[in-house]
Amino acid sequence: MAIRFDHKPGLVVYLTAGDPSLAATREITVAAIDAGADVIELGVPFSDPLADGPVIQRAMERALARGAGLKGIGLKDVLGLAAEIRAARPQAGLVIFTYLNPVLRYGLHRFADEAAAAGVDGVLVTDLIVEEAGEYLAEMERVSLAPIFLAAPTSPDERLEAIATHSKGFVYAISRVGITGTQQSLAADAAALVARIRRWTGLPVAVGFGISNAEHVAQVAEFADAVVIGSAIVELIERSTPETGVPADRSSSVGWETAPDAVARFIKGLHLSAAAEGAGPVRNQPLASSF
């Protein structure tokens, strides 16, 4: 198991676990990996996702509403899903993307043990800052999981250095300040942020927040190692249903495809565009463990 990007740009795909169902998320994840996703971020549904835009907020609401229990799909369900994905696609990077509250309610020690047992490679706790992550970092080290932190354009050098020092797998650079969601153009701050991060680490740097099309991917490939795509794919899933799928041709009702097929087509399109731009191997620093 490894978090690695063999080609530039690498692709990290975010999915909200349980939207539209756990079984559907498993199928979509496998399709995404087979289409070229290097790393999957499995989002844990949470009732107060402050860092996420409306698309992912709606996905979390649907997942919480559709769970088998009174509280909807929770962390234990997501870890079970992760174990299934690991068994199905052992070569892919697998990251749990969560807010801190579900982890604390579950128990940090228990979460670390069960995430490792499920075959997870890394964890990103979106609202946990590196300065307050001592206990979390110790638990990640104990079970050999990669801690991943968000680096923002507004982060001072001291915080970026700490993020670079403590991150494993890759560093997640936020392309803009604010919430997740698609955007028309990339903020100029993204390239400058990546350059600052590289002062302290040789890890791959992945850029996310607002990456939604092939043009964005080509732009990011000029200065970063990987892209993170979330809202664009979650929105594609939102427009589909297990029964009808989404139309392959948006102007016609002919040629309907399932959500896994639609996501796979979207990802393959990104890779074809990157290949046309002449993207090459990614800079990968050998990691000391199985991250």
C-alpha positions as CSV (number, residue, x, y, z in Angstrom):
1,M,0.0,0.0,0.0
2,A,1.4,3.4,-0.9
3,I,0.4,7.0,-1.5
4,R,2.3,7.8,-4.7
5,F,2.0,9.5,-8.0
6,D,3.8,7.9,-10.8
7,H,2.8,10.4,-13.5
8,K,2.4,14.2,-13.5
9,P,-0.1,15.3,-12.6
10,G,-1.3,12.7,-10.2
11,L,-5.0,12.6,-9.4
12,V,-6.6,12.6,-6.0
13,V,-10.4,12.0,-6.1
14,Y,-12.7,13.0,-3.2
15,L,-15.9,11.1,-2.7
16,T,-18.5,11.5,0.1
17,A,-18.9,8.0,1.5
18,G,-22.5,6.9,1.4
19,D,-23.7,9.2,-1.4
20,P,-25.9,7.9,-2.9
21,S,-25.2,4.7,-0.8
22,L,-22.2,2.8,0.5
23,A,-22.5,0.1,-2.2
24,A,-22.7,2.9,-4.9
25,T,-19.6,4.6,-3.4
26,R,-17.7,1.3,-3.6
27,E,-18.6,0.9,-7.3
28,I,-17.7,4.6,-8.1
29,T,-14.4,4.3,-6.2
30,V,-13.4,1.2,-8.1
31,A,-14.4,2.8,-11.4
32,A,-12.4,5.9,-10.5
33,I,-9.3,3.9,-9.6
34,D,-9.5,1.9,-12.8
35,A,-9.9,5.1,-14.8
36,G,-6.7,6.5,-13.4
37,A,-7.2,7.9,-9.9
38,D,-4.0,7.5,-7.9
39,V,-5.5,8.3,-4.5
40,I,-9.1,8.2,-3.1
41,E,-10.2,10.5,-0.3
42,L,-13.2,8.9,1.4
43,G,-15.2,11.7,3.0
44,V,-16.8,11.0,6.4
45,P,-20.4,12.5,6.5
46,F,-20.6,15.2,9.0
47,S,-23.5,17.5,10.0
48,D,-21.5,20.7,10.1
49,P,-19.0,20.6,7.3
50,L,-17.8,24.2,7.5
51,A,-14.9,23.9,5.1
52,D,-17.1,22.5,2.3
53,G,-19.2,24.2,-0.3
54,P,-22.8,23.5,-1.1
55,V,-22.2,20.5,-3.4
56,I,-20.4,18.5,-0.8
57,Q,-22.7,19.8,2.0
58,R,-25.6,18.3,0.1
59,A,-23.8,15.0,-0.4
60,M,-23.1,14.8,3.3
61,E,-26.8,15.5,4.0
62,R,-27.9,12.8,1.7
63,A,-25.4,10.3,3.2
64,L,-26.5,11.1,6.7
65,A,-30.2,10.8,5.7
66,R,-29.7,7.5,3.9
67,G,-27.8,5.6,6.6
68,A,-29.2,2.4,8.1
69,G,-29.0,3.7,11.6
70,L,-30.7,6.7,13.2
71,K,-27.6,8.8,12.8
72,G,-27.0,7.8,9.2
73,I,-23.7,6.7,7.8
74,G,-20.8,7.2,10.3
75,L,-17.1,6.6,10.7
76,K,-17.4,2.9,11.4
77,D,-19.4,2.5,8.1
78,V,-16.7,4.4,6.2
79,L,-13.9,2.3,7.7
80,G,-15.8,-0.8,6.6
81,L,-16.1,0.6,3.1
82,A,-12.4,1.4,3.1
83,A,-11.6,-2.2,3.9
84,E,-13.7,-3.4,1.0
85,I,-12.0,-1.0,-1.4
86,R,-8.5,-2.0,-0.1
87,A,-9.4,-5.6,-0.8
88,A,-10.7,-4.8,-4.3
89,R,-7.9,-2.4,-5.4
90,P,-4.8,-2.9,-3.2
91,Q,-2.6,-0.7,-5.3
92,A,-4.5,2.6,-4.8
93,G,-3.8,5.2,-2.2
94,L,-6.6,5.4,0.3
95,V,-7.2,8.4,2.6
96,I,-9.9,9.1,5.2
97,F,-11.1,12.7,4.9
98,T,-12.9,13.8,8.0
99,Y,-13.6,16.5,10.5
100,L,-12.2,16.2,14.0
101,N,-15.5,15.8,15.8
102,P,-16.4,12.3,14.4
103,V,-12.9,11.1,15.3
104,L,-13.1,12.3,18.9
105,R,-16.5,10.8,19.3
106,Y,-15.2,7.5,17.9
107,G,-12.1,7.6,20.0
108,L,-8.7,8.6,18.5
109,H,-6.9,5.5,19.6
110,R,-9.7,3.2,18.4
111,F,-10.0,5.2,15.1
112,A,-6.2,4.8,14.4
113,D,-6.3,1.1,15.1
114,E,-9.3,0.4,12.9
115,A,-8.2,2.7,10.1
116,A,-4.9,0.8,9.9
117,A,-6.6,-2.5,10.1
118,A,-8.9,-1.5,7.2
119,G,-5.8,-0.8,5.0
120,V,-6.1,3.0,5.0
121,D,-2.9,4.8,4.0
122,G,-3.5,8.2,5.4
123,V,-5.8,10.6,7.2
124,L,-6.7,14.2,6.6
125,V,-8.6,15.9,9.5
126,T,-9.7,19.1,7.8
127,D,-10.2,21.3,10.9
128,L,-7.2,20.1,12.9
129,I,-4.3,22.5,12.7
130,V,-0.8,21.2,12.9
131,E,0.0,23.2,16.1
132,E,-2.7,21.3,18.0
133,A,-2.1,17.9,16.5
134,G,0.4,16.4,18.9
135,E,-1.7,13.5,20.2
136,Y,-3.1,12.9,16.7
137,L,0.4,12.7,15.2
138,A,1.5,10.3,17.9
139,E,-1.4,8.0,17.0
140,M,-0.7,8.2,13.3
141,E,3.0,7.3,13.9
142,R,2.0,4.4,16.2
143,V,0.0,2.7,13.5
144,S,2.0,3.9,10.5
145,L,-0.7,6.1,8.9
146,A,0.2,9.2,6.9
147,P,-1.0,12.4,8.4
148,I,-2.0,14.9,5.7
149,F,-2.6,18.6,6.5
150,L,-4.1,21.5,4.5
151,A,-1.7,24.3,3.6
152,A,-3.4,27.6,2.7
153,P,-2.1,30.7,0.9
154,T,-2.5,32.7,4.1
155,S,-0.5,30.3,6.2
156,P,2.6,31.9,7.7
157,D,6.0,30.4,7.0
158,E,6.2,28.9,10.5
159,R,3.0,26.9,9.9
160,L,4.0,25.8,6.4
161,E,7.3,24.5,7.7
162,A,5.4,22.6,10.5
163,I,2.9,21.2,7.9
164,A,5.8,20.1,5.6
165,T,7.7,18.6,8.5
166,H,4.8,16.5,9.8
167,S,3.0,15.6,6.6
168,K,3.5,12.2,5.0
169,G,2.3,10.9,1.6
170,F,1.7,14.4,0.2
171,V,1.0,17.9,1.2
172,Y,-2.5,19.3,0.3
173,A,-2.2,22.9,-0.9
174,I,-5.4,24.9,-1.0
175,S,-5.7,26.9,-4.2
176,R,-7.7,29.6,-2.5
177,V,-9.0,30.7,0.8
178,G,-12.6,29.7,1.5
179,I,-14.8,26.6,1.0
180,T,-14.6,23.8,-1.5
181,G,-16.4,24.1,-4.8
182,T,-15.8,24.5,-8.5
183,Q,-14.5,27.7,-10.0
184,Q,-13.9,29.2,-13.4
185,S,-10.2,30.0,-13.0
186,L,-7.4,29.2,-10.5
187,A,-6.2,31.7,-8.0
188,A,-2.6,33.0,-8.7
189,D,-1.8,32.3,-5.1
190,A,-1.7,28.5,-5.8
191,A,1.7,28.5,-7.6
192,A,3.3,30.7,-5.1
193,L,2.0,28.5,-2.2
194,V,3.5,25.4,-3.8
195,A,6.8,27.1,-4.2
196,R,6.8,28.1,-0.5
197,I,5.9,24.5,0.5
198,R,8.8,23.1,-1.5
199,R,11.3,25.0,0.6
200,W,10.7,22.5,3.4
201,T,9.8,19.2,1.8
202,G,10.4,16.9,-1.1
203,L,7.0,15.3,-0.8
204,P,4.6,15.6,-3.7
205,V,2.3,18.6,-3.5
206,A,-1.3,18.2,-4.5
207,V,-3.5,21.3,-5.2
208,G,-7.2,21.2,-4.5
209,F,-10.2,23.4,-3.9
210,G,-11.9,24.5,-7.1
211,I,-10.2,22.2,-9.6
212,S,-13.0,21.2,-11.9
213,N,-11.9,20.7,-15.5
214,A,-9.0,19.7,-17.8
215,E,-7.8,23.3,-18.2
216,H,-7.4,23.6,-14.4
217,V,-5.5,20.2,-14.4
218,A,-3.1,21.4,-17.1
219,Q,-2.5,24.7,-15.2
220,V,-1.7,22.9,-12.0
221,A,0.6,20.4,-13.7
222,E,2.9,23.3,-14.5
223,F,3.8,23.9,-10.9
224,A,2.5,21.0,-8.7
225,D,2.7,17.2,-8.7
226,A,-1.0,16.3,-8.4
227,V,-4.5,17.7,-8.4
228,V,-7.4,17.0,-6.0
229,I,-10.9,17.0,-7.5
230,G,-13.9,16.8,-5.3
231,S,-16.9,19.0,-6.0
232,A,-16.9,18.4,-9.7
233,I,-17.2,14.7,-9.3
234,V,-19.6,14.8,-6.3
235,E,-21.8,17.1,-8.5
236,L,-21.7,14.6,-11.3
237,I,-22.8,11.9,-8.9
238,E,-25.6,14.2,-7.6
239,R,-27.0,14.5,-11.1
240,S,-27.3,10.8,-11.4
241,T,-29.4,8.1,-9.9
242,P,-28.7,4.3,-9.6
243,E,-31.7,3.7,-11.9
244,T,-31.2,6.2,-14.7
245,G,-27.6,7.5,-14.5
246,V,-26.7,10.7,-16.4
247,P,-26.9,11.4,-20.1
248,A,-23.5,10.9,-21.8
249,D,-24.6,13.7,-24.2
250,R,-26.0,16.6,-22.1
251,S,-28.1,17.8,-25.0
252,S,-29.8,14.5,-25.4
253,S,-31.6,11.9,-23.4
254,V,-29.8,9.2,-25.6
255,G,-26.8,7.4,-24.2
256,W,-27.5,7.2,-20.5
257,E,-24.7,6.0,-18.2
258,T,-24.4,5.1,-14.6
259,A,-22.6,7.2,-12.0
260,P,-19.5,4.9,-12.0
261,D,-19.3,5.2,-15.8
262,A,-19.8,9.0,-15.8
263,V,-17.0,9.4,-13.2
264,A,-14.7,7.1,-15.1
265,R,-15.3,9.0,-18.3
266,F,-14.6,12.3,-16.6
267,I,-11.3,11.1,-15.1
268,K,-10.2,9.5,-18.4
269,G,-10.9,12.9,-20.1
270,L,-8.6,14.6,-17.6
271,H,-5.8,12.1,-18.2
272,L,-6.1,12.4,-21.9
273,S,-5.9,16.1,-21.7
274,A,-2.8,15.9,-19.4
275,A,-1.1,13.5,-21.8
276,A,-1.8,16.0,-24.7
277,E,-0.1,18.7,-22.7
278,G,3.0,16.5,-22.4
279,A,2.9,15.9,-18.6
280,G,5.6,13.5,-17.4
281,P,6.8,11.6,-14.3
282,V,6.1,13.1,-11.0
283,R,8.8,13.9,-8.5
284,N,8.4,11.3,-5.8
285,Q,10.4,11.2,-2.6
286,P,11.0,7.6,-1.4
287,L,9.0,7.2,1.9
288,A,10.5,5.6,5.0
289,S,7.5,3.4,5.6
290,S,4.5,1.8,3.8
291,F,2.7,5.2,3.3
